[in-house]
Amino acid sequence: MKTVLADKEQFIVDASGKRVGVLLDIPTYERLREAKEDLDDIRAYDAAAPRVKAEIAKGDFITLADYRKARSVKRK
């Protein structure tokens, strides 16, 4: 992902001149939000992967067909 920043950055400063915020245009803000969501998804996958792999190795899973069959029985 490539992020292009505006030539002129705009900061919000407090009374002492310390930077406390930044103004972003909407497209840049949306790209940053999407990048954060992607990173959150990657971190969630990385956190779950070892547990899932261990369950699969132990045979502690059901197939999609078995799951659907069990769900259809519960609905009746």
Phi and psi restraints in degrees (range 20) as a CNS / XPLOR table:
assign (resid 1 and name C) (resid 2 and name N)
       (resid 2 and name CA) (resid 2 and name C) 1.0 -110.6 20.0 2
assign (resid 2 and name N) (resid 2 and name CA)
       (resid 2 and name C) (resid 3 and name N) 1.0 130.0 20.0 2
assign (resid 2 and name C) (resid 3 and name N)
       (resid 3 and name CA) (resid 3 and name C) 1.0 -112.8 20.0 2
assign (resid 3 and name N) (resid 3 and name CA)
       (resid 3 and name C) (resid 4 and name N) 1.0 125.7 20.0 2
assign (resid 3 and name C) (resid 4 and name N)
       (resid 4 and name CA) (resid 4 and name C) 1.0 -107.2 20.0 2
assign (resid 4 and name N) (resid 4 and name CA)
       (resid 4 and name C) (resid 5 and name N) 1.0 123.5 20.0 2
assign (resid 4 and name C) (resid 5 and name N)
       (resid 5 and name CA) (resid 5 and name C) 1.0 -94.6 20.0 2
assign (resid 5 and name N) (resid 5 and name CA)
       (resid 5 and name C) (resid 6 and name N) 1.0 152.2 20.0 2
assign (resid 5 and name C) (resid 6 and name N)
       (resid 6 and name CA) (resid 6 and name C) 1.0 -64.8 20.0 2
assign (resid 6 and name N) (resid 6 and name CA)
       (resid 6 and name C) (resid 7 and name N) 1.0 153.3 20.0 2
assign (resid 6 and name C) (resid 7 and name N)
       (resid 7 and name CA) (resid 7 and name C) 1.0 -61.0 20.0 2
assign (resid 7 and name N) (resid 7 and name CA)
       (resid 7 and name C) (resid 8 and name N) 1.0 -35.6 20.0 2
assign (resid 7 and name C) (resid 8 and name N)
       (resid 8 and name CA) (resid 8 and name C) 1.0 -111.3 20.0 2
assign (resid 8 and name N) (resid 8 and name CA)
       (resid 8 and name C) (resid 9 and name N) 1.0 106.4 20.0 2
assign (resid 8 and name C) (resid 9 and name N)
       (resid 9 and name CA) (resid 9 and name C) 1.0 -76.3 20.0 2
assign (resid 9 and name N) (resid 9 and name CA)
       (resid 9 and name C) (resid 10 and name N) 1.0 142.3 20.0 2
assign (resid 9 and name C) (resid 10 and name N)
       (resid 10 and name CA) (resid 10 and name C) 1.0 -120.5 20.0 2
assign (resid 10 and name N) (resid 10 and name CA)
       (resid 10 and name C) (resid 11 and name N) 1.0 118.4 20.0 2
assign (resid 10 and name C) (resid 11 and name N)
       (resid 11 and name CA) (resid 11 and name C) 1.0 -108.8 20.0 2
assign (resid 11 and name N) (resid 11 and name CA)
       (resid 11 and name C) (resid 12 and name N) 1.0 152.1 20.0 2
assign (resid 11 and name C) (resid 12 and name N)
       (resid 12 and name CA) (resid 12 and name C) 1.0 -100.6 20.0 2
assign (resid 12 and name N) (resid 12 and name CA)
       (resid 12 and name C) (resid 13 and name N) 1.0 129.7 20.0 2
assign (resid 12 and name C) (resid 13 and name N)
       (resid 13 and name CA) (resid 13 and name C) 1.0 -120.5 20.0 2
assign (resid 13 and name N) (resid 13 and name CA)
       (resid 13 and name C) (resid 14 and name N) 1.0 152.5 20.0 2
assign (resid 13 and name C) (resid 14 and name N)
       (resid 14 and name CA) (resid 14 and name C) 1.0 -85.3 20.0 2
assign (resid 14 and name N) (resid 14 and name CA)
       (resid 14 and name C) (resid 15 and name N) 1.0 -174.6 20.0 2
assign (resid 14 and name C) (resid 15 and name N)
       (resid 15 and name CA) (resid 15 and name C) 1.0 -61.2 20.0 2
assign (resid 15 and name N) (resid 15 and name CA)
       (resid 15 and name C) (resid 16 and name N) 1.0 -27.2 20.0 2
assign (resid 15 and name C) (resid 16 and name N)
       (resid 16 and name CA) (resid 16 and name C) 1.0 -91.3 20.0 2
assign (resid 16 and name N) (resid 16 and name CA)
       (resid 16 and name C) (resid 17 and name N) 1.0 2.4 20.0 2
assign (resid 16 and name C) (resid 17 and name N)
       (resid 17 and name CA) (resid 17 and name C) 1.0 90.4 20.0 2
assign (resid 17 and name N) (resid 17 and name CA)
       (resid 17 and name C) (resid 18 and name N) 1.0 2.9 20.0 2
assign (resid 17 and name C) (resid 18 and name N)
       (resid 18 and name CA) (resid 18 and name C) 1.0 -75.6 20.0 2
assign (resid 18 and name N) (resid 18 and name CA)
       (resid 18 and name C) (resid 19 and name N) 1.0 133.3 20.0 2
assign (resid 18 and name C) (resid 19 and name N)
       (resid 19 and name CA) (resid 19 and name C) 1.0 -68.1 20.0 2
assign (resid 19 and name N) (resid 19 and name CA)
       (resid 19 and name C) (resid 20 and name N) 1.0 126.3 20.0 2
assign (resid 19 and name C) (resid 20 and name N)
       (resid 20 and name CA) (resid 20 and name C) 1.0 -123.4 20.0 2
assign (resid 20 and name N) (resid 20 and name CA)
       (resid 20 and name C) (resid 21 and name N) 1.0 -6.7 20.0 2
assign (resid 20 and name C) (resid 21 and name N)
       (resid 21 and name CA) (resid 21 and name C) 1.0 -166.1 20.0 2
assign (resid 21 and name N) (resid 21 and name CA)
       (resid 21 and name C) (resid 22 and name N) 1.0 173.6 20.0 2
assign (resid 21 and name C) (resid 22 and name N)
       (resid 22 and name CA) (resid 22 and name C) 1.0 -142.5 20.0 2
assign (resid 22 and name N) (resid 22 and name CA)
       (resid 22 and name C) (resid 23 and name N) 1.0 143.9 20.0 2
assign (resid 22 and name C) (resid 23 and name N)
       (resid 23 and name CA) (resid 23 and name C) 1.0 -95.4 20.0 2
assign (resid 23 and name N) (resid 23 and name CA)
       (resid 23 and name C) (resid 24 and name N) 1.0 130.5 20.0 2
assign (resid 23 and name C) (resid 24 and name N)
       (resid 24 and name CA) (resid 24 and name C) 1.0 -120.6 20.0 2
assign (resid 24 and name N) (resid 24 and name CA)
       (resid 24 and name C) (resid 25 and name N) 1.0 147.4 20.0 2
assign (resid 24 and name C) (resid 25 and name N)
       (resid 25 and name CA) (resid 25 and name C) 1.0 -74.9 20.0 2
assign (resid 25 and name N) (resid 25 and name CA)
       (resid 25 and name C) (resid 26 and name N) 1.0 159.8 20.0 2
assign (resid 25 and name C) (resid 26 and name N)
       (resid 26 and name CA) (resid 26 and name C) 1.0 -59.7 20.0 2
assign (resid 26 and name N) (resid 26 and name CA)
       (resid 26 and name C) (resid 27 and name N) 1.0 -46.1 20.0 2
assign (resid 26 and name C) (resid 27 and name N)
       (resid 27 and name CA) (resid 27 and name C) 1.0 -59.8 20.0 2
assign (resid 27 and name N) (resid 27 and name CA)
       (resid 27 and name C) (resid 28 and name N) 1.0 -39.8 20.0 2
assign (resid 27 and name C) (resid 28 and name N)
       (resid 28 and name CA) (resid 28 and name C) 1.0 -66.0 20.0 2
assign (resid 28 and name N) (resid 28 and name CA)
       (resid 28 and name C) (resid 29 and name N) 1.0 -43.1 20.0 2
assign (resid 28 and name C) (resid 29 and name N)
       (resid 29 and name CA) (resid 29 and name C) 1.0 -59.5 20.0 2
assign (resid 29 and name N) (resid 29 and name CA)
       (resid 29 and name C) (resid 30 and name N) 1.0 -45.6 20.0 2
assign (resid 29 and name C) (resid 30 and name N)
       (resid 30 and name CA) (resid 30 and name C) 1.0 -64.3 20.0 2
assign (resid 30 and name N) (resid 30 and name CA)
       (resid 30 and name C) (resid 31 and name N) 1.0 -39.2 20.0 2
assign (resid 30 and name C) (resid 31 and name N)
       (resid 31 and name CA) (resid 31 and name C) 1.0 -64.0 20.0 2
assign (resid 31 and name N) (resid 31 and name CA)
       (resid 31 and name C) (resid 32 and name N) 1.0 -40.3 20.0 2
assign (resid 31 and name C) (resid 32 and name N)
       (resid 32 and name CA) (resid 32 and name C) 1.0 -64.9 20.0 2
assign (resid 32 and name N) (resid 32 and name CA)
       (resid 32 and name C) (resid 33 and name N) 1.0 -41.0 20.0 2
assign (resid 32 and name C) (resid 33 and name N)
       (resid 33 and name CA) (resid 33 and name C) 1.0 -63.1 20.0 2
assign (resid 33 and name N) (resid 33 and name CA)
       (resid 33 and name C) (resid 34 and name N) 1.0 -44.1 20.0 2
assign (resid 33 and name C) (resid 34 and name N)
       (resid 34 and name CA) (resid 34 and name C) 1.0 -62.7 20.0 2
assign (resid 34 and name N) (resid 34 and name CA)
       (resid 34 and name C) (resid 35 and name N) 1.0 -40.9 20.0 2
assign (resid 34 and name C) (resid 35 and name N)
       (resid 35 and name CA) (resid 35 and name C) 1.0 -63.6 20.0 2
assign (resid 35 and name N) (resid 35 and name CA)
       (resid 35 and name C) (resid 36 and name N) 1.0 -39.2 20.0 2
assign (resid 35 and name C) (resid 36 and name N)
       (resid 36 and name CA) (resid 36 and name C) 1.0 -65.5 20.0 2
assign (resid 36 and name N) (resid 36 and name CA)
       (resid 36 and name C) (resid 37 and name N) 1.0 -42.6 20.0 2
assign (resid 36 and name C) (resid 37 and name N)
       (resid 37 and name CA) (resid 37 and name C) 1.0 -62.1 20.0 2
assign (resid 37 and name N) (resid 37 and name CA)
       (resid 37 and name C) (resid 38 and name N) 1.0 -42.1 20.0 2
assign (resid 37 and name C) (resid 38 and name N)
       (resid 38 and name CA) (resid 38 and name C) 1.0 -61.3 20.0 2
assign (resid 38 and name N) (resid 38 and name CA)
       (resid 38 and name C) (resid 39 and name N) 1.0 -44.0 20.0 2
assign (resid 38 and name C) (resid 39 and name N)
       (resid 39 and name CA) (resid 39 and name C) 1.0 -64.0 20.0 2
assign (resid 39 and name N) (resid 39 and name CA)
       (resid 39 and name C) (resid 40 and name N) 1.0 -40.4 20.0 2
assign (resid 39 and name C) (resid 40 and name N)
       (resid 40 and name CA) (resid 40 and name C) 1.0 -61.1 20.0 2
assign (resid 40 and name N) (resid 40 and name CA)
       (resid 40 and name C) (resid 41 and name N) 1.0 -41.5 20.0 2
assign (resid 40 and name C) (resid 41 and name N)
       (resid 41 and name CA) (resid 41 and name C) 1.0 -62.7 20.0 2
assign (resid 41 and name N) (resid 41 and name CA)
       (resid 41 and name C) (resid 42 and name N) 1.0 -43.0 20.0 2
assign (resid 41 and name C) (resid 42 and name N)
       (resid 42 and name CA) (resid 42 and name C) 1.0 -63.4 20.0 2
assign (resid 42 and name N) (resid 42 and name CA)
       (resid 42 and name C) (resid 43 and name N) 1.0 -43.6 20.0 2
assign (resid 42 and name C) (resid 43 and name N)
       (resid 43 and name CA) (resid 43 and name C) 1.0 -64.8 20.0 2
assign (resid 43 and name N) (resid 43 and name CA)
       (resid 43 and name C) (resid 44 and name N) 1.0 -39.2 20.0 2
assign (resid 43 and name C) (resid 44 and name N)
       (resid 44 and name CA) (resid 44 and name C) 1.0 -65.2 20.0 2
assign (resid 44 and name N) (resid 44 and name CA)
       (resid 44 and name C) (resid 45 and name N) 1.0 -42.2 20.0 2
assign (resid 44 and name C) (resid 45 and name N)
       (resid 45 and name CA) (resid 45 and name C) 1.0 -61.4 20.0 2
assign (resid 45 and name N) (resid 45 and name CA)
       (resid 45 and name C) (resid 46 and name N) 1.0 -48.2 20.0 2
assign (resid 45 and name C) (resid 46 and name N)
       (resid 46 and name CA) (resid 46 and name C) 1.0 -61.2 20.0 2
assign (resid 46 and name N) (resid 46 and name CA)
       (resid 46 and name C) (resid 47 and name N) 1.0 -35.7 20.0 2
assign (resid 46 and name C) (resid 47 and name N)
       (resid 47 and name CA) (resid 47 and name C) 1.0 -71.2 20.0 2
assign (resid 47 and name N) (resid 47 and name CA)
       (resid 47 and name C) (resid 48 and name N) 1.0 -36.3 20.0 2
assign (resid 47 and name C) (resid 48 and name N)
       (resid 48 and name CA) (resid 48 and name C) 1.0 -85.2 20.0 2
assign (resid 48 and name N) (resid 48 and name CA)
       (resid 48 and name C) (resid 49 and name N) 1.0 -25.2 20.0 2
assign (resid 48 and name C) (resid 49 and name N)
       (resid 49 and name CA) (resid 49 and name C) 1.0 -56.1 20.0 2
assign (resid 49 and name N) (resid 49 and name CA)
       (resid 49 and name C) (resid 50 and name N) 1.0 -47.0 20.0 2
assign (resid 49 and name C) (resid 50 and name N)
       (resid 50 and name CA) (resid 50 and name C) 1.0 -61.6 20.0 2
assign (resid 50 and name N) (resid 50 and name CA)
       (resid 50 and name C) (resid 51 and name N) 1.0 -40.0 20.0 2
assign (resid 50 and name C) (resid 51 and name N)
       (resid 51 and name CA) (resid 51 and name C) 1.0 -65.8 20.0 2
assign (resid 51 and name N) (resid 51 and name CA)
       (resid 51 and name C) (resid 52 and name N) 1.0 -44.1 20.0 2
assign (resid 51 and name C) (resid 52 and name N)
       (resid 52 and name CA) (resid 52 and name C) 1.0 -65.1 20.0 2
assign (resid 52 and name N) (resid 52 and name CA)
       (resid 52 and name C) (resid 53 and name N) 1.0 -43.6 20.0 2
assign (resid 52 and name C) (resid 53 and name N)
       (resid 53 and name CA) (resid 53 and name C) 1.0 -61.9 20.0 2
assign (resid 53 and name N) (resid 53 and name CA)
       (resid 53 and name C) (resid 54 and name N) 1.0 -38.5 20.0 2
assign (resid 53 and name C) (resid 54 and name N)
       (resid 54 and name CA) (resid 54 and name C) 1.0 -66.2 20.0 2
assign (resid 54 and name N) (resid 54 and name CA)
       (resid 54 and name C) (resid 55 and name N) 1.0 -41.7 20.0 2
assign (resid 54 and name C) (resid 55 and name N)
       (resid 55 and name CA) (resid 55 and name C) 1.0 -63.4 20.0 2
assign (resid 55 and name N) (resid 55 and name CA)
       (resid 55 and name C) (resid 56 and name N) 1.0 -41.5 20.0 2
assign (resid 55 and name C) (resid 56 and name N)
       (resid 56 and name CA) (resid 56 and name C) 1.0 -64.7 20.0 2
assign (resid 56 and name N) (resid 56 and name CA)
       (resid 56 and name C) (resid 57 and name N) 1.0 -42.7 20.0 2
assign (resid 56 and name C) (resid 57 and name N)
       (resid 57 and name CA) (resid 57 and name C) 1.0 -61.8 20.0 2
assign (resid 57 and name N) (resid 57 and name CA)
       (resid 57 and name C) (resid 58 and name N) 1.0 -34.4 20.0 2
assign (resid 57 and name C) (resid 58 and name N)
       (resid 58 and name CA) (resid 58 and name C) 1.0 -81.5 20.0 2
assign (resid 58 and name N) (resid 58 and name CA)
       (resid 58 and name C) (resid 59 and name N) 1.0 -8.6 20.0 2
assign (resid 58 and name C) (resid 59 and name N)
       (resid 59 and name CA) (resid 59 and name C) 1.0 80.3 20.0 2
assign (resid 59 and name N) (resid 59 and name CA)
       (resid 59 and name C) (resid 60 and name N) 1.0 17.9 20.0 2
assign (resid 59 and name C) (resid 60 and name N)
       (resid 60 and name CA) (resid 60 and name C) 1.0 -90.8 20.0 2
assign (resid 60 and name N) (resid 60 and name CA)
       (resid 60 and name C) (resid 61 and name N) 1.0 70.4 20.0 2
assign (resid 60 and name C) (resid 61 and name N)
       (resid 61 and name CA) (resid 61 and name C) 1.0 -158.9 20.0 2
assign (resid 61 and name N) (resid 61 and name CA)
       (resid 61 and name C) (resid 62 and name N) 1.0 166.2 20.0 2
assign (resid 61 and name C) (resid 62 and name N)
       (resid 62 and name CA) (resid 62 and name C) 1.0 -126.4 20.0 2
assign (resid 62 and name N) (resid 62 and name CA)
       (resid 62 and name C) (resid 63 and name N) 1.0 158.3 20.0 2
assign (resid 62 and name C) (resid 63 and name N)
       (resid 63 and name CA) (resid 63 and name C) 1.0 -79.8 20.0 2
assign (resid 63 and name N) (resid 63 and name CA)
       (resid 63 and name C) (resid 64 and name N) 1.0 163.4 20.0 2
assign (resid 63 and name C) (resid 64 and name N)
       (resid 64 and name CA) (resid 64 and name C) 1.0 -62.1 20.0 2
assign (resid 64 and name N) (resid 64 and name CA)
       (resid 64 and name C) (resid 65 and name N) 1.0 -38.8 20.0 2
assign (resid 64 and name C) (resid 65 and name N)
       (resid 65 and name CA) (resid 65 and name C) 1.0 -62.8 20.0 2
assign (resid 65 and name N) (resid 65 and name CA)
       (resid 65 and name C) (resid 66 and name N) 1.0 -42.7 20.0 2
assign (resid 65 and name C) (resid 66 and name N)
       (resid 66 and name CA) (resid 66 and name C) 1.0 -65.3 20.0 2
assign (resid 66 and name N) (resid 66 and name CA)
       (resid 66 and name C) (resid 67 and name N) 1.0 -39.4 20.0 2
assign (resid 66 and name C) (resid 67 and name N)
       (resid 67 and name CA) (resid 67 and name C) 1.0 -62.6 20.0 2
assign (resid 67 and name N) (resid 67 and name CA)
       (resid 67 and name C) (resid 68 and name N) 1.0 -45.6 20.0 2
assign (resid 67 and name C) (resid 68 and name N)
       (resid 68 and name CA) (resid 68 and name C) 1.0 -63.4 20.0 2
assign (resid 68 and name N) (resid 68 and name CA)
       (resid 68 and name C) (resid 69 and name N) 1.0 -39.3 20.0 2
assign (resid 68 and name C) (resid 69 and name N)
       (resid 69 and name CA) (resid 69 and name C) 1.0 -63.0 20.0 2
assign (resid 69 and name N) (resid 69 and name CA)
       (resid 69 and name C) (resid 70 and name N) 1.0 -44.1 20.0 2
assign (resid 69 and name C) (resid 70 and name N)
       (resid 70 and name CA) (resid 70 and name C) 1.0 -64.8 20.0 2
assign (resid 70 and name N) (resid 70 and name CA)
       (resid 70 and name C) (resid 71 and name N) 1.0 -38.8 20.0 2
assign (resid 70 and name C) (resid 71 and name N)
       (resid 71 and name CA) (resid 71 and name C) 1.0 -66.1 20.0 2
assign (resid 71 and name N) (resid 71 and name CA)
       (resid 71 and name C) (resid 72 and name N) 1.0 -39.6 20.0 2
assign (resid 71 and name C) (resid 72 and name N)
       (resid 72 and name CA) (resid 72 and name C) 1.0 -68.6 20.0 2
assign (resid 72 and name N) (resid 72 and name CA)
       (resid 72 and name C) (resid 73 and name N) 1.0 -33.5 20.0 2
assign (resid 72 and name C) (resid 73 and name N)
       (resid 73 and name CA) (resid 73 and name C) 1.0 -66.9 20.0 2
assign (resid 73 and name N) (resid 73 and name CA)
       (resid 73 and name C) (resid 74 and name N) 1.0 -41.4 20.0 2
assign (resid 73 and name C) (resid 74 and name N)
       (resid 74 and name CA) (resid 74 and name C) 1.0 -65.3 20.0 2
assign (resid 74 and name N) (resid 74 and name CA)
       (resid 74 and name C) (resid 75 and name N) 1.0 -31.5 20.0 2
assign (resid 74 and name C) (resid 75 and name N)
       (resid 75 and name CA) (resid 75 and name C) 1.0 -75.2 20.0 2
assign (resid 75 and name N) (resid 75 and name CA)
       (resid 75 and name C) (resid 76 and name N) 1.0 -20.9 20.0 2
